[in-house]
Amino acid sequence: MARPLVVAALLAAPAARGVAVPARPAGAASAKSAYSRFEWTDHWFPVAWARDLPLDEPTRVSVLDEDFCVVRRGAGRSPIALRDACPHRLAALSEGRLTEQGLVQCSYHGWTFDGTSGECVSIPQIVRSAPPAAPFVPPARACADAVACQIVDGLFWIHLTAKRAEDAPHPIPRVPEMSMAGYKHVGAVRDFPIDFSLLVENVLDPDHGLFAHQAVGFDLYSASAERPLIVEVCGADGGADGGAGALPTLTASVDAVPKLTGEESGAQPAPAPLRATTRFEPPCLIYMGRRDERGVSKFVTCFWLVPAGVGRTRFISAAVGAAPVMPPRWVQHVVLNNFLDEDTYLLATQQPAVLGAELAAYQSAAAAGAAVRAGAAEAGAADGGAQRAEPSLAADVAPPLRRRLFAYASPSEKLLVEVGKFLDNALPRMPRRYARPELFRAPCPPREVVLDRRAQHLAICPDSQAVVRRCARARTLGLAGAAVLVLAKAAARSPMGARSALLLGGLLALAKAADGLSREFGFRRDRQRHVRGLRKIQKVFPDAWLLGR
């Protein structure tokens, strides 16, 4: 999917002279224990770049197949997050408004809530009919469900169970470089009809880059027998016993030199190569960069993969660099969307088989677990009702699915094998994961749906919307100016001189360029463009190498 946001930046970025990434504490808990006890609702989830949310206007976001109403406040006021259901008749609060007092009002019947506590502060039908000066007492079950939220590093975060930030079991996971002096970042967002599990494996897979993206930068993160991948699993903050609250973190590192494409071709690696380092902090955060011996990188690529629901993921990313300036955000969006389109449809073709296998494994394990429990209950009844230990959820539904489903072979897949263990153990614990089995059986959508940038990106990115509006104005200006010029020359019966022809050409070029840029925010990568891209594979990995060099 995406390794560097701009591939050239990864290849060109030298080691930085700055602050090293701080070491995280390592727990002694076994990885499997931490994975099988992973609690999704203990964690913070980023739902948007704060700048992409309208000011003082409710917006709907989704996490784990549940909708939330979020509001970015202005003038230093605290943000708001509520479950997106008015307690009155369950209408969406995100379809409502923010009142002059900063309260969230449902647009169906006007029930009004304090966004921080969720307390119902007004029901118009009661307030207006009550005696003057009578205190308002909301009826039972009249309060909305508020959840903790914060804006950190430019991202709007929500916690699914904590009411206050200080009550959250874990802190918001952060990328150190995003708050370091001298570093700047540019963010992007896109909603994919791809499951969270597939995107996590894709982003952590360097081997696909030479073929799906035709980009040699990925080879710096790949591994070989001579340059092995080192994978470490830490159970930070989870306690040595791997109990509830275990917080596994996976880190992989390898010498940042070409393996498949260059090391044997005469290129001499540096005496002390940088280490291509990738870190996965479940549930959402992945970041990577080439680091020196102090752990410092001058360019880091960050991803927050937010499980919106089964087969749906909000892809949030940032390019973080130690640079005086970063490219305009819209430029990054055009480059990144083209980059993402190169392999997203491949993930969509995987999805029916992988999700179908996951559902079958879950149903089989759940049935086996139910049989075990039934047998235990019968045995208990025969023993006079003696209490017996009941099999846990994880014991029921965590078979080694991915090791059986996938044919791992590459030295680079050592991290993917470990991530597969996490997914096999943690996905069955995801709330509402199997509530709608039909979602796991959905066929692969058409390419035009999978790669629809207009619905997936443009609809949720105000900066890109502004570019498209400016393109429309520029196109209109160019075409109108060209028409006026031609009509003026025709009315005057004057020949088109060199200056006029140059002006006409410029106006038409402006209209064409504006139209072309606007099209970058819609569907672009059809089958023909995909095939043209495949022809570039030979430039990075010639067919002659397939049978050895």
C-alpha positions in Angstrom: 0.0 0.0 0.0 2.2 2.8 1.2 5.7 2.7 2.4 7.1 6.2 1.9 4.5 8.9 1.0 6.9 10.3 -1.5 9.3 7.4 -2.5 12.1 9.8 -3.5 12.1 11.4 -0.1 12.8 8.1 1.5 15.7 7.4 -0.8 17.2 10.8 -0.5 16.8 11.5 3.2 20.2 11.2 5.0 20.6 10.5 8.7 19.6 13.3 10.9 21.4 15.2 13.6 18.7 15.6 16.1 16.8 13.9 19.0 16.7 10.1 19.1 13.5 8.1 19.5 13.1 7.3 23.1 13.3 3.7 24.1 10.0 2.1 25.3 9.9 -0.3 28.3 9.7 -3.9 27.4 7.4 -6.3 29.4 8.2 -9.9 30.0 4.8 -11.1 29.0 4.7 -13.6 26.2 3.5 -12.2 22.9 0.6 -14.6 22.5 -0.7 -13.8 26.0 -0.5 -10.1 25.2 -2.3 -10.6 21.8 -5.0 -12.8 23.2 -5.8 -10.3 26.0 -5.7 -7.2 23.7 -8.7 -5.0 24.5 -9.7 -2.8 21.5 -11.9 -0.5 23.6 -9.0 0.3 26.0 -7.3 2.4 23.3 -7.5 5.8 21.6 -8.4 6.0 18.0 -7.7 8.9 15.6 -10.7 9.7 13.5 -9.6 12.7 11.4 -7.1 15.4 11.0 -8.5 18.2 13.1 -8.1 20.7 10.3 -10.4 18.6 8.1 -13.3 18.9 10.6 -15.6 21.9 10.2 -15.4 24.4 13.1 -18.3 24.1 15.5 -20.2 21.7 13.3 -21.1 18.1 14.2 -19.5 15.4 12.0 -20.0 11.7 11.9 -17.1 9.3 12.2 -17.0 5.5 12.5 -14.8 3.2 14.6 -15.4 -0.6 15.0 -18.7 -0.4 13.3 -20.0 2.2 15.7 -20.8 5.9 14.8 -19.7 8.9 16.8 -20.6 12.6 16.6 -17.5 14.8 16.9 -17.1 18.5 17.0 -14.0 20.6 16.7 -14.4 23.8 18.7 -12.8 27.1 18.1 -11.2 29.7 20.4 -9.4 27.2 22.5 -12.6 25.3 23.6 -12.4 21.6 24.3 -13.5 19.3 21.5 -16.7 17.2 21.8 -17.4 13.5 21.1 -20.6 11.6 21.6 -22.0 8.3 20.4 -24.0 9.3 17.4 -27.5 8.5 18.7 -29.9 10.8 20.5 -31.4 8.9 23.5 -34.8 10.2 22.6 -35.5 8.3 19.3 -31.9 7.3 18.3 -31.6 9.8 15.5 -28.0 10.8 14.5 -26.7 13.7 16.6 -24.2 14.4 13.8 -27.2 15.6 11.8 -27.8 18.3 14.4 -26.1 21.5 15.2 -24.1 23.4 17.9 -26.1 26.0 19.7 -24.9 29.5 20.6 -24.1 28.2 24.1 -21.9 25.4 22.6 -24.4 22.7 23.2 -25.2 19.8 20.9 -28.8 19.9 19.7 -30.6 17.0 17.9 -32.3 18.3 14.8 -35.2 15.8 15.1 -37.0 17.1 18.3 -34.5 19.7 19.6 -33.2 17.7 22.6 -30.0 19.5 23.7 -26.9 18.1 25.4 -23.8 19.2 27.1 -21.1 17.8 24.7 -18.6 17.1 27.5 -20.7 15.2 29.9 -23.6 14.1 27.6 -26.1 15.5 30.2 -29.4 16.5 28.7 -29.8 20.2 29.5 -33.0 20.9 27.6 -36.1 19.3 26.1 -38.0 22.1 24.4 -41.3 20.4 24.8 -40.8 20.3 28.6 -39.0 23.6 29.1 -41.6 25.7 27.3 -44.5 24.1 29.2 -43.0 24.2 32.6 -43.8 27.0 35.2 -41.6 30.0 35.0 -38.2 29.6 36.8 -38.9 25.9 37.4 -35.6 23.9 37.3 -35.3 21.5 34.4 -35.0 17.9 35.5 -34.3 15.5 32.6 -36.2 12.2 32.6 -34.5 8.9 33.1 -32.3 7.8 30.2 -32.3 11.2 28.6 -28.5 11.7 28.5 -26.4 11.2 25.5 -23.2 9.0 25.7 -20.2 11.3 25.8 -16.7 9.8 25.4 -13.2 11.3 26.0 -11.6 13.1 23.1 -8.4 15.1 22.5 -6.6 16.9 19.7 -3.0 15.7 19.7 -0.4 16.2 17.0 -3.1 17.6 14.8 -5.3 14.5 15.0 -8.7 14.3 16.6 -8.7 11.3 18.9 -11.6 9.6 20.7 -11.7 6.9 23.4 -14.5 4.4 23.1 -15.1 3.8 26.8 -13.4 6.4 28.9 -15.5 9.5 29.8 -12.5 11.6 30.6 -9.0 11.5 29.1 -7.4 10.8 32.5 -9.6 7.7 32.9 -8.1 6.0 29.7 -6.0 2.9 30.5 -3.4 3.9 27.9 -2.0 7.2 26.7 -2.4 8.3 23.1 0.5 6.7 21.1 2.7 9.4 19.5 5.3 9.6 16.9 8.3 11.4 18.6 9.3 13.3 15.5 6.0 15.0 15.1 6.7 17.1 18.2 10.4 17.6 17.7 11.8 21.0 16.9 12.8 21.4 13.3 10.4 18.7 12.0 7.3 19.4 9.9 4.5 17.1 8.7 1.9 17.0 6.0 -1.1 14.8 6.6 -3.5 12.9 4.3 -6.7 10.9 4.7 -8.6 8.4 2.6 -11.5 6.0 3.4 -10.9 2.5 1.9 -13.4 -0.3 1.3 -10.6 -2.6 2.6 -10.5 -4.4 5.9 -8.2 -3.1 8.6 -6.4 -6.5 8.8 -5.4 -6.4 5.1 -4.1 -2.9 5.3 -2.0 -3.5 8.4 -0.3 -6.5 6.7 0.1 -4.5 3.5 1.7 -1.5 5.0 4.1 -3.7 7.0 5.1 -5.7 3.8 8.2 -4.3 2.0 8.4 -7.1 -0.6 5.4 -5.9 -2.6 6.9 -2.5 -3.4 9.1 -3.6 -6.3 6.2 -5.1 -8.1 3.0 -3.4 -7.0 4.6 0.1 -6.9 7.7 -0.5 -9.1 9.6 1.5 -6.4 13.1 0.5 -5.4 12.8 2.4 -2.1 11.0 -0.6 -0.6 14.0 -2.8 -1.0 15.8 -0.9 1.8 13.2 -2.3 4.2 13.3 -5.9 2.8 15.5 -8.7 4.2 17.8 -11.4 3.0 19.8 -14.3 4.4 22.8 -12.0 4.6 20.8 -9.0 5.9 18.2 -10.6 8.3 15.2 -8.8 9.7 15.3 -8.4 13.5 11.8 -8.5 15.0 11.2 -7.5 18.6 7.9 -7.8 20.6 7.5 -5.7 23.7 4.6 -5.8 26.2 4.9 -2.2 27.3 2.6 -1.2 30.1 0.9 -4.6 30.1 2.6 -6.0 33.2 4.9 -9.0 33.4 2.0 -11.4 33.6 0.5 -10.4 30.3 -2.8 -9.7 32.0 -5.7 -7.5 30.9 -4.4 -4.2 29.5 -1.3 -5.8 27.8 0.0 -3.4 25.2 2.1 -5.3 22.6 4.4 -3.3 20.4 6.2 -4.8 17.4 9.4 -3.4 16.0 11.4 -4.6 13.0 14.7 -3.4 11.7 17.1 -4.3 9.0 20.2 -2.8 7.3 18.9 -0.1 4.9 20.7 -1.3 1.8 19.3 -2.8 -1.3 18.9 -6.6 -1.2 17.0 -7.7 -4.2 18.1 -4.8 -6.5 21.6 -3.6 -5.8 23.9 -5.2 -3.2 25.4 -7.7 -5.7 25.5 -5.3 -8.6 28.7 -3.5 -7.6 27.2 -0.8 -5.3 29.2 -0.7 -2.1 27.1 -0.1 1.1 28.3 2.3 3.7 30.5 0.9 6.4 27.8 1.5 9.0 24.4 1.4 7.1 21.4 3.0 8.5 18.7 0.7 9.9 15.4 0.7 8.2 13.1 0.5 11.2 9.3 -0.1 11.4 7.2 0.1 14.5 3.6 -1.1 14.9 1.8 0.0 18.0 -1.7 -1.6 17.9 -4.3 -0.9 17.2 -3.6 1.8 14.7 -0.2 3.3 14.6 2.6 2.3 12.2 5.7 4.5 11.5 9.0 3.9 9.8 12.2 5.5 8.9 15.9 4.9 8.2 17.7 5.5 11.5 21.3 5.9 12.5 23.1 4.3 15.4 21.4 6.7 17.8 17.9 5.9 16.5 17.6 9.2 14.6 15.8 9.6 11.3 15.4 12.8 9.2 12.3 11.5 7.4 9.5 9.3 8.9 6.4 8.0 7.3 3.4 7.5 9.6 0.2 5.6 9.2 -2.9 5.4 11.4 -5.1 2.6 10.2 -8.5 3.1 11.8 -10.9 0.1 11.7 -14.1 1.8 10.7 -15.9 -1.5 10.4 -15.7 -4.9 8.7 -14.2 -4.2 5.2 -13.8 -0.5 5.9 -10.7 1.4 7.1 -9.9 5.1 7.5 -6.4 5.5 6.2 -4.6 8.5 7.9 -1.0 9.2 7.1 1.7 11.8 7.5 5.1 12.6 6.0 7.3 13.9 8.8 10.6 15.5 7.8 13.4 17.6 9.3 13.0 20.3 6.6 12.4 24.0 6.5 9.3 23.6 4.3 7.1 20.8 3.2 5.2 20.6 -0.1 1.7 21.9 -0.2 -0.9 19.5 1.1 -2.7 19.1 -2.2 0.5 18.1 -4.0 1.0 15.3 -1.4 -2.6 14.2 -1.9 -2.2 13.9 -5.7 1.1 12.0 -5.4 -0.2 9.7 -2.6 -3.5 8.9 -4.2 -1.7 7.8 -7.4 0.6 5.7 -5.2 -2.2 4.1 -3.2 -4.1 3.2 -6.3 -1.3 1.1 -7.5 -2.1 -1.8 -5.1 -5.4 -1.1 -3.4 -7.4 -3.1 -6.0 -5.1 -6.0 -5.3 -6.1 -5.9 -1.7 -9.7 -5.8 -2.7 -9.2 -9.0 -4.7 -7.7 -10.6 -1.5 -10.5 -9.6 0.7 -13.3 -12.1 -0.1 -11.0 -15.0 0.4 -9.3 -13.8 3.5 -12.4 -12.5 5.3 -14.3 -15.6 4.3 -11.6 -17.8 5.8 -11.6 -15.7 9.0 -15.4 -16.1 9.4 -15.2 -19.8 8.8 -12.4 -20.2 11.4 -14.4 -18.1 13.9 -17.6 -20.0 13.4 -15.8 -23.4 13.6 -13.9 -22.4 16.8 -16.9 -20.8 18.3 -18.9 -24.0 17.7 -16.1 -26.1 19.2 -16.0 -23.8 22.2 -19.8 -24.1 22.6 -19.5 -27.8 22.6 -16.8 -27.8 25.2 -18.9 -25.5 27.4 -21.9 -27.7 27.0 -19.8 -30.7 27.9 -18.5 -28.9 30.9 -22.0 -27.9 32.0 -23.2 -31.5 31.7 -20.1 -32.7 33.7 -20.8 -30.1 36.3 -24.4 -31.2 36.6 -23.3 -34.8 37.0 -20.9 -33.6 39.8 -23.6 -32.0 41.6 -23.2 -28.5 40.1 -19.5 -28.1 40.9 -17.9 -25.0 39.4 -15.5 -25.6 36.5 -13.3 -23.2 34.6 -15.0 -22.0 31.4 -13.0 -21.7 28.2 -12.1 -18.1 27.4 -13.1 -16.3 24.3 -9.6 -16.3 23.0 -9.3 -20.1 23.5 -12.5 -20.5 21.4 -11.6 -18.3 18.4 -7.9 -17.9 17.9 -6.7 -20.7 15.5 -3.5 -20.0 13.6 -5.4 -18.8 10.5 -2.8 -16.9 8.6 0.0 -19.5 8.9 -2.4 -22.0 7.3 -3.9 -19.5 4.8 -0.8 -17.8 3.5 2.4 -19.4 2.0 5.1 -17.4 3.8 8.5 -17.8 2.2 10.4 -14.5 2.1 13.0 -13.4 4.8 11.1 -10.1 4.9 7.9 -11.8 6.1 9.2 -12.5 9.6 7.4 -9.4 10.8 4.2 -10.4 8.9 4.2 -13.8 10.6 4.3 -12.1 14.0 1.6 -9.6 12.9 -0.5 -12.5 11.8 -0.3 -14.0 15.3 -1.6 -10.7 16.7 -4.4 -10.5 14.2 -5.4 -14.1 14.7 -5.7 -13.6 18.4 -7.0 -10.0 18.6 -9.5 -9.8 15.7 -12.0 -12.2 17.4 -12.0 -9.8 20.4 -12.9 -6.8 18.3 -16.4 -5.6 19.3 -19.2 -6.3 16.8 -16.6 -8.0 14.5 -18.9 -10.9 13.5 -22.3 -9.2 14.1 -23.0 -9.2 10.3 -21.6 -12.3 8.7 -22.8 -11.2 5.3 -20.0 -8.5 5.2 -17.4 -11.3 5.3 -19.0 -12.9 2.2 -19.2 -9.7 0.1 -17.6 -10.1 -3.4 -14.8 -7.9 -4.7 -16.3 -4.5 -5.8 -15.6 -3.1 -9.2 -12.4 -1.2 -9.7 -14.3 2.0 -10.1 -15.7 1.6 -6.6 -12.5 0.5 -4.9 -10.5 3.4 -6.4 -13.1 6.1 -6.2 -11.0 9.0 -4.9 -14.0 11.4 -5.0 -15.9 9.5 -2.4 -13.0 8.2 -0.4 -10.8 11.4 -0.2 -12.3 14.5 -1.8 -15.6 14.2 0.2 -13.6 14.4 3.5 -10.7 16.7 2.7 -11.5 20.5 2.6 -8.1 21.3 1.3 -8.6 19.1 -1.8 -12.1 20.5 -2.2 -10.7 24.0 -2.3 -8.2 22.9 -5.0 -11.0 21.5 -7.1 -13.0 24.7 -6.7 -10.0 26.7 -7.8 -9.5 24.4 -10.8 -13.2 24.9 -11.8 -12.7 28.7 -11.7 -9.4 28.5 -13.6 -11.0 26.3 -16.3 -13.9 28.6 -16.7 -11.6 31.6 -16.9 -9.4 29.9 -19.5 -12.3 28.8 -21.7 -14.2 32.1 -21.3 -11.1 34.2 -22.0 -10.3 32.1 -25.1 -13.9 32.5 -26.4 -13.8 36.3 -25.8 -10.5 36.6 -27.7 -11.7 34.6 -30.7 -15.0 36.4 -30.9 -13.3 39.8 -30.6 -11.0 39.0 -33.4 -13.8 37.7 -35.5 -15.9 40.8 -34.8 -13.1 43.1 -35.7 -12.2 40.9 -38.7 -8.7 41.1 -37.5 -6.2 38.2 -38.1 -4.9 36.3 -35.2 -1.4 37.8 -34.6 1.5 36.1 -32.8 0.7 37.8 -29.5 -3.0 36.9 -29.7 -2.2 33.3 -30.7 0.2 33.0 -27.7 -2.5 34.4 -25.4 -5.1 32.0 -26.8 -2.8 29.1 -26.4 -2.1 30.1 -22.8 -5.8 30.4 -22.0 -6.5 27.0 -23.4 -3.5 25.5 -21.7 -4.8 26.9 -18.4 -8.2 25.4 -18.9 -6.6 22.0 -19.8 -4.2 22.0 -16.9 -7.0 22.9 -14.4 -9.2 20.2 -15.8 -6.4 17.6 -15.6 -5.6 18.6 -12.0 -9.3 18.4 -11.0 -9.5 14.9 -12.5 -6.8 13.7 -10.1 -9.4 13.8 -7.4 -11.7 11.3 -9.1 -11.3 7.7 -10.5 -8.1 7.4 -12.4 -6.5 4.0 -12.4 -8.5 1.9 -14.8 -7.4 -1.5 -16.1 -5.4 0.0 -19.0 -3.4 2.3 -16.7 -2.7 -0.6 -14.4 -1.3 -2.6 -17.3 0.9 0.3 -18.3 2.2 0.4 -14.7 3.1 -3.3 -14.8 5.5 -2.7 -17.7 7.7 -0.7 -15.3 8.5 -3.8 -13.2 11.3 -4.8 -15.5 13.0 -1.5 -14.8 13.4 -2.3 -11.1 13.5 -6.1 -11.3 14.3 -7.5 -14.8 12.7 -10.8 -15.8 16.2 -12.2 -16.3 16.6 -12.1 -12.5 13.6 -14.4 -11.9 15.7 -17.5 -12.4 18.7 -16.2 -10.4 21.6 -13.9 -11.2 
